[in-house]
Amino acid sequence: MSLIFLIPIAGAHVMDHLEDKYLRKFPKKWLVSSITTLTILFEVSLTFLISTRTGLSFIESHFTVGFLLFIMVWFMQFNEFMGNQYANVDNQVFGDGKDIYRVSIFQFKVNPLSIGTFVYFTAAILISIVAYY
């Protein structure tokens, strides 16, 4: 179970290193579209792998993988938001009483991974609706 949390953390560190060393040379629009495309290709390959291993149809796996990955991306962002809120409460109760992080309403952050996951999940919903009706 800890591997689920280790992968995004390791991925973030690898992306930070790659961005600092190599990716600053490329235009931002090209990077966003490339990372979004790579995210969608990764999700398609994951769907194919799961559908062949479990015996589910590709459409069922497509919807399931799209839903689970979208929830995972949303949950990681929500977990970071809640961690900041808890840090504020702890500091106000046990610390010097000042806010460490700005208190705000949770908003879904848009980045290339969340765009790719949202596009894949939306496509999964539409393909499932068309295929089953």
Secondary structure by P-SEA (a helix, b strand, c coil): caaaaaaaaaaaaaaaaaaacccccccaaaaaaaaaaaaaaaaaaaaaaaaaaacccaaaaaaaaaaaaaaaaaaaaaaaaaaaaaaaaaaaaccccccccccccbbbbbcaaaaaaaaaaaaaaaaaaaaac
